[in-house]
């Protein structure tokens, strides 16, 4: 963690844990849950937002209920991994709605992407017409998920966050 970020005490970590579970909780309920009054809770929340630790709030949408139940993980190898090529690839990936996540990886390939579509046919189209045509892509390997065991878990343990 960067030195310019504020130190997080047990109340800050409690705020983050509660908001990770329920981002729509009222300040009064949040204050009660963490054991502070409303004013200091609201001040802490504003500080966490201003510092960039809390980056926003959003609704969690069930993709399965929307018919987006085909998930593939794609290993991507690039022909060029210099900074300019990585930046060009990253910018192009950011524009592809079907790519849910993309991570630069240290390993036998360069990126691991999570791609969500309606069907195998849709995935094949996205792979052929979009992913394979992204800048500097030299090859891909696809792994199709059969079942999500854990997704959208809470933030994780905050005990070690300073």
DSSP file (Angstrom, degrees, kcal/mol; ACC not computed):
  #  RESIDUE AA STRUCTURE BP1 BP2  ACC     N-H-->O    O-->H-N    N-H-->O    O-->H-N    TCO  KAPPA ALPHA  PHI   PSI    X-CA   Y-CA   Z-CA
    1    1 A X              0   0    0      0, 0.0     2,-0.0     0, 0.0     0, 0.0   0.000 360.0 360.0 360.0 140.1    0.0    0.0    0.0
    2    2 A X    >   -     0   0    0      1,-0.1     3,-1.2     2,-0.1     0, 0.0  -0.297 360.0-127.3 -66.7 148.6    1.3    3.5   -0.9
    3    3 A X  T 3  S+     0   0    0      1,-0.2    -1,-0.1     4,-0.0     4,-0.1   0.690 103.6  67.1 -71.0 -18.4    2.5    5.7    2.0
    4    4 A X  T 3  S+     0   0    0      2,-0.1     2,-0.3    47,-0.0    -1,-0.2   0.508  82.0  93.6 -83.3  -2.1    0.3    8.6    0.9
    5    5 A X  S <  S-     0   0    0     -3,-1.2     3,-0.1     1,-0.1    47,-0.0  -0.635  86.2-103.6 -86.9 148.2   -2.9    6.6    1.9
    6    6 A X        -     0   0    0     -2,-0.3     2,-0.2    41,-0.1    -1,-0.1  -0.348  37.8-102.7 -68.9 150.8   -4.3    7.1    5.3
    7    7 A X        -     0   0    0     -4,-0.1     2,-0.6     1,-0.1    -1,-0.1  -0.485  34.3-133.5 -68.0 142.5   -3.8    4.4    8.0
    8    8 A X        -     0   0    0    154,-1.3     2,-0.1    -2,-0.2    -1,-0.1  -0.889  21.5-168.0-103.4 123.0   -6.8    2.2    8.5
    9    9 A X     >  -     0   0    0     -2,-0.6     4,-2.4     1,-0.0     5,-0.2  -0.321  45.4 -83.3 -95.6-173.8   -7.9    1.5   12.0
   10   10 A X  H  > S+     0   0    0      1,-0.2     4,-1.9     2,-0.2     5,-0.1   0.822 129.1  52.6 -64.2 -30.7  -10.5   -1.0   13.2
   11   11 A X  H  > S+     0   0    0      2,-0.2     4,-2.5     1,-0.2    -1,-0.2   0.911 109.4  48.4 -70.4 -41.9  -13.4    1.4   12.5
   12   12 A X  H  > S+     0   0    0      2,-0.2     4,-2.3     1,-0.2    -2,-0.2   0.929 113.1  47.8 -61.8 -44.8  -12.2    2.0    8.9
   13   13 A X  H  X S+     0   0    0     -4,-2.4     4,-2.3     1,-0.2    -1,-0.2   0.876 110.9  51.9 -63.7 -36.8  -11.8   -1.7    8.3
   14   14 A X  H  X S+     0   0    0     -4,-1.9     4,-2.6    -5,-0.2     5,-0.2   0.909 108.1  51.4 -65.7 -41.7  -15.3   -2.3    9.9
   15   15 A X  H  X S+     0   0    0     -4,-2.5     4,-2.7     1,-0.2     5,-0.2   0.939 111.5  47.4 -59.0 -46.9  -16.8    0.3    7.5
   16   16 A X  H  X S+     0   0    0     -4,-2.3     4,-2.0     1,-0.2    -2,-0.2   0.899 112.0  49.7 -62.5 -41.1  -15.2   -1.4    4.5
   17   17 A X  H  X S+     0   0    0     -4,-2.3     4,-0.9     2,-0.2    -1,-0.2   0.918 113.4  45.2 -65.3 -43.4  -16.4   -4.8    5.6
   18   18 A X  H >X S+     0   0    0     -4,-2.6     4,-2.5     1,-0.2     3,-0.7   0.933 114.2  48.3 -66.9 -45.4  -20.0   -3.7    6.2
   19   19 A X  H 3< S+     0   0    0     -4,-2.7    -1,-0.2     1,-0.2    -2,-0.2   0.818 104.1  60.7 -66.7 -29.5  -20.1   -1.8    2.9
   20   20 A X  H 3< S+     0   0    0     -4,-2.0    -1,-0.2    -5,-0.2     3,-0.2   0.812 114.2  36.9 -65.1 -28.0  -18.7   -4.8    1.0
   21   21 A X  H << S+     0   0    0     -4,-0.9     2,-0.3    -3,-0.7    -2,-0.2   0.820 136.6  15.1 -89.2 -36.1  -21.7   -6.7    2.2
   22   22 A X    ><  +     0   0    0     -4,-2.5     3,-1.3    -5,-0.1    -1,-0.2  -0.745  57.3 176.4-146.3  90.5  -24.3   -3.9    1.9
   23   23 A X  T 3  S+     0   0    0     -2,-0.3    -4,-0.1     1,-0.3    -1,-0.1   0.577  82.4  59.0 -71.4  -9.9  -23.4   -0.8   -0.1
   24   24 A X  T 3  S+     0   0    0     -5,-0.1    -1,-0.3     2,-0.0    -5,-0.1   0.291  73.7 130.0-101.9   9.2  -26.9    0.7    0.4
   25   25 A X    <   -     0   0    0     -3,-1.3     2,-0.0    -7,-0.1    -3,-0.0  -0.344  61.9-113.4 -64.8 142.9  -26.8    0.7    4.2
   26   26 A X     >  -     0   0    0      1,-0.1     4,-2.8     4,-0.0     5,-0.2  -0.350  20.9-115.0 -73.0 158.3  -27.8    4.0    5.8
   27   27 A X  H  > S+     0   0    0      1,-0.2     4,-3.1     2,-0.2     5,-0.2   0.902 117.4  53.7 -59.0 -41.3  -25.2    6.0    7.7
   28   28 A X  H  > S+     0   0    0      2,-0.2     4,-2.2     1,-0.2    -1,-0.2   0.931 112.3  42.6 -61.5 -46.1  -27.2    5.5   10.9
   29   29 A X  H  > S+     0   0    0      2,-0.2     4,-2.4     1,-0.2    -1,-0.2   0.892 114.4  51.3 -67.9 -38.4  -27.2    1.7   10.5
   30   30 A X  H  X S+     0   0    0     -4,-2.8     4,-2.0     2,-0.2    -2,-0.2   0.931 110.1  49.6 -61.7 -45.4  -23.6    1.7    9.5
   31   31 A X  H  X>S+     0   0    0     -4,-3.1     5,-2.1     1,-0.2     4,-1.5   0.916 111.7  48.4 -59.9 -44.2  -22.7    3.8   12.6
   32   32 A X  H  <5S+     0   0    0     -4,-2.2    -1,-0.2     1,-0.2    -2,-0.2   0.907 110.4  51.8 -63.5 -41.4  -24.6    1.4   14.8
   33   33 A X  H  <5S+     0   0    0     -4,-2.4    -1,-0.2     1,-0.2    -2,-0.2   0.844 116.2  38.9 -66.1 -33.8  -22.9   -1.7   13.2
   34   34 A X  H  <5S-     0   0    0     -4,-2.0    -1,-0.2     2,-0.2    -2,-0.2   0.595 113.2-113.4 -96.1  -9.6  -19.4   -0.4   13.7
   35   35 A X  T  <5S+     0   0    0     -4,-1.5     2,-0.3     1,-0.3    -3,-0.2   0.789  76.7 107.3  87.8  28.3  -20.0    1.2   17.1
   36   36 A X  S   <S-     0   0    0     -5,-2.1    -1,-0.3    -6,-0.2    -2,-0.2  -0.840  70.7-100.2-126.4 168.2  -19.6    4.9   16.4
   37   37 A X     >  -     0   0    0     -2,-0.3     4,-1.6    -3,-0.1     5,-0.2  -0.358  42.4-100.1 -80.6 171.6  -22.0    7.8   16.2
   38   38 A X  H  > S+     0   0    0      1,-0.2     4,-3.0     2,-0.2     5,-0.2   0.901 113.9  55.2 -62.2 -45.8  -23.2    9.1   12.8
   39   39 A X  H  > S+     0   0    0      1,-0.2     4,-2.4     2,-0.2    -1,-0.2   0.935 111.7  40.5 -60.7 -51.3  -21.0   12.1   12.5
   40   40 A X  H  > S+     0   0    0      1,-0.2     4,-2.3     2,-0.2    -1,-0.2   0.860 115.6  53.3 -66.5 -30.7  -17.6   10.4   12.9
   41   41 A X  H  X S+     0   0    0     -4,-1.6     4,-2.5     2,-0.2    -2,-0.2   0.941 110.7  46.1 -65.0 -46.0  -18.9    7.5   10.8
   42   42 A X  H  X S+     0   0    0     -4,-3.0     4,-2.5     2,-0.2    -2,-0.2   0.894 112.1  51.3 -64.6 -39.4  -19.8    9.8    8.0
   43   43 A X  H  X S+     0   0    0     -4,-2.4     4,-2.1    -5,-0.2    -1,-0.2   0.914 111.6  47.2 -63.2 -42.6  -16.5   11.7    8.3
   44   44 A X  H  X S+     0   0    0     -4,-2.3     4,-2.5     2,-0.2    -2,-0.2   0.908 111.3  51.4 -64.4 -41.9  -14.6    8.4    8.0
   45   45 A X  H  X S+     0   0    0     -4,-2.5     4,-2.1     1,-0.2    -2,-0.2   0.932 110.3  48.5 -61.5 -46.0  -16.7    7.3    5.1
   46   46 A X  H  X S+     0   0    0     -4,-2.5     4,-3.1     1,-0.2    -1,-0.2   0.887 111.4  50.9 -61.5 -39.3  -16.0   10.6    3.2
   47   47 A X  H  X S+     0   0    0     -4,-2.1     4,-2.2     2,-0.2     6,-0.3   0.906 109.3  50.1 -65.3 -41.7  -12.3   10.2    4.0
   48   48 A X  H  <>S+     0   0    0     -4,-2.5     6,-2.1     2,-0.2     5,-1.3   0.873 114.9  44.8 -64.0 -36.8  -12.3    6.7    2.6
   49   49 A X  H ><5S+     0   0    0     -4,-2.1     3,-1.1     4,-0.2    -2,-0.2   0.933 113.4  49.1 -70.6 -46.8  -14.0    7.9   -0.5
   50   50 A X  H 3<5S+     0   0    0     -4,-3.1    -2,-0.2     1,-0.3    -1,-0.2   0.830 109.2  52.9 -63.8 -33.1  -11.8   11.0   -0.9
   51   51 A X  T 3<5S-     0   0    0     -4,-2.2    -1,-0.3    -5,-0.2    -2,-0.2   0.592 114.6-116.2 -79.5  -9.9   -8.6    8.9   -0.5
   52   52 A X  T < 5S+     0   0    0     -3,-1.1    -3,-0.2    -4,-0.4    -2,-0.1   0.513  85.6 116.7  87.8   4.3   -9.7    6.5   -3.3
   53   53 A X  S   <S+     0   0    0     -5,-1.3     2,-0.7    -6,-0.3    -4,-0.2   0.926  80.9  45.0 -69.6 -43.5  -10.0    3.5   -1.0
   54   54 A X  S    S-     0   0    0     -6,-2.1    -2,-0.3    -9,-0.1    -1,-0.2  -0.910  73.7-179.9 -96.4 117.7  -13.8    3.4   -1.8
   55   55 A X        -     0   0    0     -2,-0.7     2,-0.3     1,-0.3    -1,-0.1   0.551  53.0 -54.6 -98.5  -8.9  -14.0    3.9   -5.5
   56   56 A X        -     0   0    0      2,-0.0     2,-0.4     0, 0.0    -1,-0.3  -0.945  47.5 -97.8 159.0-177.9  -17.8    3.8   -5.9
   57   57 A X        +     0   0    0     -2,-0.3     2,-0.3    -3,-0.1   -33,-0.0  -0.978  37.4 164.5-134.1 144.3  -21.0    2.0   -5.3
   58   58 A X        -     0   0    0     -2,-0.4     2,-0.3     2,-0.0   -35,-0.2  -0.989  37.8 -99.1-156.0 162.8  -22.9   -0.2   -7.7
   59   59 A X        -     0   0    0     -2,-0.3     2,-0.7   -36,-0.0    -2,-0.0  -0.650  33.2-129.3 -82.6 140.5  -25.7   -2.8   -8.0
   60   60 A X        -     0   0    0     -2,-0.3     2,-0.4    92,-0.0    -1,-0.0  -0.838  27.2-159.1 -89.9 120.2  -24.6   -6.5   -8.2
   61   61 A X        -     0   0    0     -2,-0.7     2,-0.9     3,-0.0     3,-0.1  -0.826  17.3-127.1-104.8 136.7  -26.4   -8.0  -11.2
   62   62 A X     >  -     0   0    0     -2,-0.4     4,-0.8     1,-0.2     3,-0.3  -0.725  19.1-166.6 -83.1 106.0  -27.0  -11.7  -11.6
   63   63 A X  T  4>S+     0   0    0     -2,-0.9     5,-2.9     1,-0.2     3,-0.4   0.806  84.2  61.5 -65.9 -27.6  -25.6  -12.5  -15.1
   64   64 A X  T >45S+     0   0    0      1,-0.2     3,-1.9     3,-0.2    -1,-0.2   0.922 101.5  51.6 -63.7 -43.4  -27.3  -15.9  -15.1
   65   65 A X  T 345S+     0   0    0     -3,-0.3    -1,-0.2     1,-0.3    -2,-0.2   0.712 107.5  54.8 -66.7 -18.6  -30.7  -14.4  -14.8
   66   66 A X  T 3<5S-     0   0    0     -4,-0.8    -1,-0.3    -3,-0.4    -2,-0.2   0.365 123.0-106.9 -92.8   4.3  -29.8  -12.2  -17.8
   67   67 A X  T < 5S+     0   0    0     -3,-1.9     2,-0.9     1,-0.1    -3,-0.2   0.624  84.2 125.7  82.7  12.7  -28.9  -15.2  -19.8
   68   68 A X      < +     0   0    0     -5,-2.9    50,-0.2     1,-0.2    -1,-0.1  -0.562  22.8 133.0-102.2  68.3  -25.2  -14.7  -19.6
   69   69 A X        +     0   0    0     -2,-0.9     2,-0.7    49,-0.4    49,-0.2   0.346  36.2  96.4-105.6   7.1  -24.3  -18.1  -18.3
   70   70 A X  E     -A  117   0A   0     47,-2.3    47,-2.7    -3,-0.2     2,-0.5  -0.877  51.3-179.1 -99.1 117.2  -21.4  -19.0  -20.5
   71   71 A X  E     +A  116   0A   0     -2,-0.7    74,-2.7    74,-0.5     2,-0.4  -0.960   4.0 178.7-119.4 130.3  -18.0  -18.2  -18.9
   72   72 A X  E     -AB 115 144A   0     43,-2.6    43,-3.2    -2,-0.5     2,-0.5  -0.984  19.8-146.6-128.3 142.0  -14.7  -18.8  -20.5
   73   73 A X  E     -AB 114 143A   0     70,-3.4    70,-2.7    -2,-0.4     2,-0.5  -0.933  21.9-160.7-105.0 130.2  -11.2  -18.1  -19.2
   74   74 A X  E     -AB 113 142A   0     39,-2.7    39,-2.4    -2,-0.5     2,-0.5  -0.943  12.7-152.0-121.3 121.8   -8.8  -17.2  -21.9
   75   75 A X  E     -AB 112 141A   0     66,-3.0    66,-1.9    -2,-0.5     2,-0.5  -0.778  21.0-162.8 -84.2 132.4   -5.1  -17.2  -21.8
   76   76 A X  E     -AB 111 140A   0     35,-2.6    35,-2.1    -2,-0.5    34,-1.9  -0.973   9.6-164.1-122.8 129.6   -3.7  -14.7  -24.2
   77   77 A X  E     - B   0 139A   0     62,-2.9    61,-3.2    -2,-0.5    62,-1.6  -0.932  13.3-148.9-108.8 135.0   -0.1  -14.5  -25.5
   78   78 A X  E     - B   0 137A   0     -2,-0.5    59,-0.2    59,-0.3     3,-0.1  -0.753  15.2-143.0-102.5 150.2    1.1  -11.4  -27.2
   79   79 A X  S    S+     0   0    0     57,-3.3     2,-0.4    -2,-0.3    58,-0.1   0.710  95.4  33.6 -78.1 -22.1    3.6  -11.1  -30.0
   80   80 A X        +     0   0    0     56,-0.5    -1,-0.2     2,-0.1    58,-0.0  -0.992  57.4 177.4-138.4 125.3    5.0   -7.9  -28.4
   81   81 A X        +     0   0    0     -2,-0.4     2,-0.1    -3,-0.1    -1,-0.1   0.103  38.2 127.3-118.2  22.1    5.2   -7.2  -24.6
   82   82 A X  S >> S-     0   0    0      1,-0.1     4,-2.4     4,-0.0     3,-0.6  -0.407  77.0-100.5 -71.6 159.9    6.9   -3.8  -24.6
   83   83 A X  H 3> S+     0   0    0      1,-0.3     4,-2.6     2,-0.2     5,-0.2   0.847 121.8  52.3 -52.8 -42.7    5.1   -1.1  -22.6
   84   84 A X  H 3> S+     0   0    0      1,-0.2     4,-2.1     2,-0.2    -1,-0.3   0.895 111.2  47.4 -63.3 -39.8    3.5    0.5  -25.7
   85   85 A X  H <> S+     0   0    0     -3,-0.6     4,-2.6     2,-0.2    -2,-0.2   0.908 112.0  49.8 -68.0 -41.8    2.1   -2.8  -26.9
   86   86 A X  H  X S+     0   0    0     -4,-2.4     4,-3.0     1,-0.2    -2,-0.2   0.921 111.2  49.5 -62.1 -43.3    0.7   -3.6  -23.4
   87   87 A X  H  X S+     0   0    0     -4,-2.6     4,-2.3    -5,-0.2    -1,-0.2   0.896 111.5  48.6 -63.6 -40.3   -0.9   -0.2  -23.2
   88   88 A X  H  X S+     0   0    0     -4,-2.1     4,-1.9     2,-0.2    47,-0.2   0.922 113.7  46.6 -65.3 -43.9   -2.5   -0.6  -26.6
   89   89 A X  H  X S+     0   0    0     -4,-2.6     4,-2.6     2,-0.2    -2,-0.2   0.940 112.0  50.9 -62.3 -47.6   -3.8   -4.0  -25.7
   90   90 A X  H  X S+     0   0    0     -4,-3.0     4,-2.1     1,-0.2    -2,-0.2   0.904 109.6  50.1 -57.7 -44.1   -5.1   -2.8  -22.4
   91   91 A X  H  X S+     0   0    0     -4,-2.3     4,-0.5     1,-0.2    -1,-0.2   0.888 112.3  47.4 -63.9 -39.1   -6.9    0.1  -24.0
   92   92 A X  H >< S+     0   0    0     -4,-1.9     3,-1.1     1,-0.2     4,-0.3   0.907 110.1  52.2 -69.0 -41.3   -8.5   -2.2  -26.6
   93   93 A X  H >< S+     0   0    0     -4,-2.6     3,-2.0     1,-0.3     6,-0.2   0.891 100.5  62.7 -60.9 -40.3   -9.6   -4.8  -23.9
   94   94 A X  H 3< S+     0   0    0     -4,-2.1    -1,-0.3     1,-0.3    -2,-0.2   0.721 100.3  54.9 -59.4 -21.4  -11.3   -2.0  -21.9
   95   95 A X  T << S+     0   0    0     -3,-1.1     2,-0.8    -4,-0.5    -1,-0.3   0.499  85.6  93.3 -90.5  -5.0  -13.7   -1.5  -24.8
   96   96 A X    X   -     0   0    0     -3,-2.0     3,-1.1    -4,-0.3    -1,-0.0  -0.805  57.3-164.1 -97.7 109.7  -14.9   -5.1  -25.0
   97   97 A X  T 3  S+     0   0    0     -2,-0.8    -1,-0.2     1,-0.3    19,-0.1   0.798  85.3  60.1 -62.9 -31.6  -18.0   -5.6  -23.0
   98   98 A X  T 3  S+     0   0    0     17,-0.1    18,-2.6     1,-0.1     2,-1.0   0.731  84.3  87.6 -71.8 -20.7  -17.8   -9.4  -23.0
   99   99 A X  E <   +C  115   0A   0     -3,-1.1    16,-0.2    16,-0.2     3,-0.1  -0.708  54.1 177.4 -82.5 107.2  -14.5   -9.3  -21.2
  100  100 A X  E     +     0   0A   0     14,-2.6     2,-0.3    -2,-1.0    -1,-0.2   0.844  66.8   6.0 -79.7 -36.5  -15.4   -9.2  -17.6
  101  101 A X  E     -C  114   0A   0     13,-1.4    13,-2.4     2,-0.0     2,-0.3  -0.992  58.9-173.5-146.0 148.8  -11.9   -9.3  -16.2
  102  102 A X  E     -C  113   0A   0     -2,-0.3     2,-0.4    11,-0.2    11,-0.2  -0.968   8.2-174.6-145.5 131.0   -8.4   -9.1  -17.7
  103  103 A X  E     -C  112   0A   0      9,-2.2     9,-2.3    -2,-0.3     2,-0.4  -0.988  26.4-129.1-130.6 131.9   -5.2   -9.6  -15.7
  104  104 A X  E     -C  111   0A   0     -2,-0.4     2,-0.4     7,-0.2     7,-0.3  -0.681  38.5-156.2 -74.1 128.8   -1.5   -9.2  -16.8
  105  105 A X        -     0   0    0      5,-3.2     2,-0.8    -2,-0.4    -1,-0.0  -0.852  21.8-139.4-117.4 142.5    0.1  -12.5  -15.7
  106  106 A X  S    S+     0   0    0     -2,-0.4     2,-0.3     2,-0.0     4,-0.1  -0.893  74.0  61.5 -94.5 108.0    3.7  -13.5  -14.8
  107  107 A X  S    S-     0   0    0     -2,-0.8    -2,-0.0     2,-0.4     0, 0.0  -0.935 106.0 -31.3 172.4-151.1    3.9  -16.9  -16.4
  108  108 A X  S    S+     0   0    0     -2,-0.3     2,-0.3   -31,-0.0    -2,-0.0   0.505 123.1  34.6 -80.0  -4.9    3.7  -18.9  -19.6
  109  109 A X  S    S-     0   0    0      1,-0.1    -2,-0.4   -32,-0.1   -32,-0.2  -0.861  77.3-127.9-139.0 174.6    1.2  -16.5  -21.1
  110  110 A X  S    S+     0   0    0    -34,-1.9    -5,-3.2    -2,-0.3     2,-0.3   0.845  80.8  21.6 -99.3 -38.2    0.7  -12.7  -20.9
  111  111 A X  E     -AC  76 104A   0    -35,-2.1   -35,-2.6    -7,-0.3     2,-0.5  -0.965  52.0-156.2-134.0 148.4   -3.0  -12.2  -19.9
  112  112 A X  E     -AC  75 103A   0     -9,-2.3    -9,-2.2    -2,-0.3     2,-0.4  -0.995  23.3-172.8-120.2 123.9   -5.8  -14.2  -18.3
  113  113 A X  E     -AC  74 102A   0    -39,-2.4   -39,-2.7    -2,-0.5     2,-0.6  -0.911  21.4-145.1-120.1 143.8   -9.3  -12.9  -19.2
  114  114 A X  E     -AC  73 101A   0    -13,-2.4   -14,-2.6    -2,-0.4   -13,-1.4  -0.943  23.6-169.8-104.2 121.3  -12.7  -13.9  -18.0
  115  115 A X  E     -AC  72  99A   0    -43,-3.2   -43,-2.6    -2,-0.6     2,-0.5  -0.947   5.3-164.6-118.2 128.9  -15.2  -13.7  -20.8
  116  116 A X  E     +A   71   0A   0    -18,-2.6     2,-0.2    -2,-0.5   -45,-0.2  -0.957  19.8 152.5-119.2 127.3  -19.0  -13.9  -20.3
  117  117 A X  E     -A   70   0A   0    -47,-2.7   -47,-2.3    -2,-0.5     3,-0.1  -0.823  52.4-105.8-139.2 178.2  -21.4  -14.6  -23.2
  118  118 A X  S    S-     0   0    0     -2,-0.2   -49,-0.4   -50,-0.2     2,-0.3   0.801  92.6 -10.3 -77.5 -30.9  -24.9  -16.1  -23.7
  119  119 A X  S  > S-     0   0    0    -49,-0.1     4,-2.4     1,-0.1    -1,-0.2  -0.946  72.3 -92.6-159.2 171.5  -23.6  -19.3  -25.4
  120  120 A X  H  > S+     0   0    0     -2,-0.3     4,-2.9     2,-0.2     5,-0.2   0.885 123.9  55.1 -62.0 -39.0  -20.7  -21.2  -26.9
  121  121 A X  H  > S+     0   0    0      2,-0.2     4,-1.9     1,-0.2    -1,-0.2   0.920 108.8  47.1 -61.6 -43.4  -21.7  -19.8  -30.3
  122  122 A X  H  > S+     0   0    0      2,-0.2     4,-2.6     1,-0.2    -2,-0.2   0.912 111.9  51.0 -63.2 -41.9  -21.6  -16.3  -29.0
  123  123 A X  H  X S+     0   0    0     -4,-2.4     4,-3.1     1,-0.2     5,-0.2   0.934 107.5  52.3 -61.5 -45.2  -18.2  -17.0  -27.3
  124  124 A X  H  X S+     0   0    0     -4,-2.9     4,-2.5     1,-0.2     5,-0.2   0.891 110.7  48.8 -58.3 -39.6  -16.8  -18.4  -30.6
  125  125 A X  H  X S+     0   0    0     -4,-1.9     4,-3.2     2,-0.2     5,-0.4   0.935 112.3  47.4 -64.9 -46.4  -17.9  -15.2  -32.4
  126  126 A X  H  X>S+     0   0    0     -4,-2.6     5,-2.4     1,-0.2     4,-1.9   0.908 114.0  48.3 -62.2 -42.2  -16.3  -13.0  -29.7
  127  127 A X  H  <>S+     0   0    0     -4,-3.1     5,-2.7     3,-0.2     6,-0.2   0.951 119.3  37.6 -61.8 -49.7  -13.1  -15.0  -29.8
  128  128 A X  H  <5S+     0   0    0     -4,-2.5    -2,-0.2    -5,-0.2    -3,-0.2   0.911 127.9  31.1 -71.5 -43.7  -12.8  -15.0  -33.6
  129  129 A X  H  <5S+     0   0    0     -4,-3.2    -3,-0.2    -5,-0.2    -2,-0.2   0.683 134.8  15.1 -93.7 -19.1  -14.1  -11.4  -34.3
  130  130 A X  T ><5S+     0   0    0     -4,-1.9     3,-0.8    -5,-0.4     4,-0.4   0.741 123.3  40.1-120.3 -65.5  -12.9   -9.5  -31.2
  131  131 A X  G > <S+     0   0    0     -5,-2.4     3,-1.6     1,-0.3    -4,-0.2   0.920 116.0  49.9 -61.0 -46.9  -10.3  -11.2  -29.0
  132  132 A X  G 3 <S+     0   0    0     -5,-2.7    -1,-0.3    -6,-0.3    -4,-0.1   0.708 111.1  51.6 -66.4 -18.4   -8.2  -12.6  -31.8
  133  133 A X  G <  S+     0   0    0     -3,-0.8    -1,-0.3    -6,-0.2    -2,-0.2   0.400  81.0 118.1 -98.9   2.2   -8.1   -9.3  -33.5
  134  134 A X  S X  S-     0   0    0     -3,-1.6     3,-1.6    -4,-0.4   -45,-0.1  -0.324  82.9 -76.1 -64.1 153.8   -7.0   -7.3  -30.4
  135  135 A X  T 3  S-     0   0    0      1,-0.2    -1,-0.1   -47,-0.2    -2,-0.1  -0.252 110.2  -1.4 -58.1 132.9   -3.6   -5.6  -30.9
  136  136 A X  T 3  S+     0   0    0      1,-0.2   -57,-3.3    -3,-0.1   -56,-0.5   0.495  83.7 153.4  71.6   8.0   -0.5   -7.9  -30.7
  137  137 A X  E <   +B   78   0A   0     -3,-1.6   -59,-0.3   -59,-0.2    -1,-0.2  -0.542  12.9 169.7 -70.3 126.7   -2.4  -11.1  -29.9
  138  138 A X  E     -     0   0A   0    -61,-3.2     2,-0.3     1,-0.4   -60,-0.2   0.728  62.4 -10.2-106.1 -32.3   -0.4  -14.0  -31.2
  139  139 A X  E     -B   77   0A   0    -62,-1.6   -62,-2.9     2,-0.0    -1,-0.4  -0.990  54.2-157.0-162.1 160.4   -2.4  -16.9  -29.6
  140  140 A X  E     -B   76   0A   0     -2,-0.3     2,-0.4   -64,-0.2   -64,-0.2  -0.962   2.8-160.9-137.2 154.8   -5.2  -17.8  -27.2
  141  141 A X  E     -B   75   0A   0    -66,-1.9   -66,-3.0    -2,-0.3     2,-0.4  -0.995  17.1-149.7-134.2 136.0   -6.2  -20.9  -25.2
  142  142 A X  E     -B   74   0A   0     -2,-0.4     2,-0.4   -68,-0.2   -68,-0.2  -0.870  13.2-172.6-113.8 138.8   -9.7  -21.2  -23.8
  143  143 A X  E     -B   73   0A   0    -70,-2.7   -70,-3.4    -2,-0.4     2,-0.5  -0.992  18.8-145.9-125.4 120.6  -11.0  -23.0  -20.7
  144  144 A X  E     -B   72   0A   0     -2,-0.4     2,-0.3   -72,-0.2   -72,-0.2  -0.749  13.2-132.2 -91.8 128.9  -14.8  -23.2  -20.3
  145  145 A X        -     0   0    0    -74,-2.7   -74,-0.5    -2,-0.5     3,-0.1  -0.605  15.9-169.5 -78.2 135.1  -16.2  -22.9  -16.8
  146  146 A X  S    S+     0   0    0      1,-0.4     2,-0.3    -2,-0.3    -1,-0.1   0.777  72.4   0.4 -92.1 -32.0  -18.7  -25.6  -15.9
  147  147 A X        -     0   0    0    -76,-0.0     2,-0.6     0, 0.0    -1,-0.4  -0.968  65.9-124.6-158.1 137.9  -19.9  -24.1  -12.6
  148  148 A X        +     0   0    0     -2,-0.3     3,-0.2     1,-0.2    -3,-0.0  -0.782  25.4 178.5 -83.6 119.7  -19.1  -21.0  -10.6
  149  149 A X  S    S+     0   0    0     -2,-0.6     2,-0.3     1,-0.3    -1,-0.2   0.833  72.8   6.3 -89.4 -38.1  -18.1  -22.2   -7.1
  150  150 A X  S    S+     0   0    0      3,-0.0    -1,-0.3     0, 0.0     2,-0.3  -0.941  70.7 156.0-149.8 124.9  -17.4  -18.7   -5.7
  151  151 A X        +     0   0    0     -2,-0.3    -3,-0.0    -3,-0.2     0, 0.0  -0.971  63.5  16.1-141.4 155.4  -17.9  -15.3   -7.3
  152  152 A X  S    S+     0   0    0     -2,-0.3    -1,-0.1     1,-0.1     3,-0.1   0.847  79.1 175.6  51.5  40.3  -18.4  -11.8   -5.9
  153  153 A X        -     0   0    0      1,-0.1    -1,-0.1    -3,-0.1    -3,-0.0  -0.241  38.6 -82.7 -68.0 164.7  -17.1  -12.8   -2.5
  154  154 A X        -     0   0    0      1,-0.1    -1,-0.1  -133,-0.0     3,-0.1  -0.069  55.8 -84.8 -61.5 173.0  -16.7  -10.1    0.2
  155  155 A X        -     0   0    0   -139,-0.2     2,-0.2     1,-0.2    -1,-0.1   0.760  67.9-125.6 -54.7 -30.8  -13.6   -8.0    0.2
  156  156 A X        -     0   0    0   -139,-0.1    -1,-0.2     2,-0.0     2,-0.2  -0.541  53.8 -16.9 106.9-177.2  -11.6  -10.6    2.2
  157  157 A X        -     0   0    0     -2,-0.2     3,-0.2     1,-0.1     0, 0.0  -0.397  48.9-178.1 -67.3 130.8   -9.8  -10.3    5.5
  158  158 A X    >   +     0   0    0     -2,-0.2     3,-1.3     1,-0.1    -1,-0.1   0.326  57.0  99.8-107.1   4.7   -9.0   -6.7    6.5
  159  159 A X  T 3  S+     0   0    0      1,-0.3    -1,-0.1  -146,-0.1  -146,-0.0   0.846  84.4  47.2 -61.8 -33.8   -7.1   -7.5    9.6
  160  160 A X  T 3  S+     0   0    0     -3,-0.2     2,-0.4     2,-0.0    -1,-0.3   0.429  86.4 105.8 -91.1   0.9   -3.7   -7.1    7.9
  161  161 A X    <         0   0    0     -3,-1.3  -148,-0.1     1,-0.1    -3,-0.0  -0.689 360.0 360.0 -81.8 128.8   -4.6   -3.8    6.2
  162  162 A X              0   0    0     -2,-0.4  -154,-1.3  -155,-0.1    -1,-0.1   0.444 360.0 360.0 -96.9 360.0   -2.8   -0.9    8.0
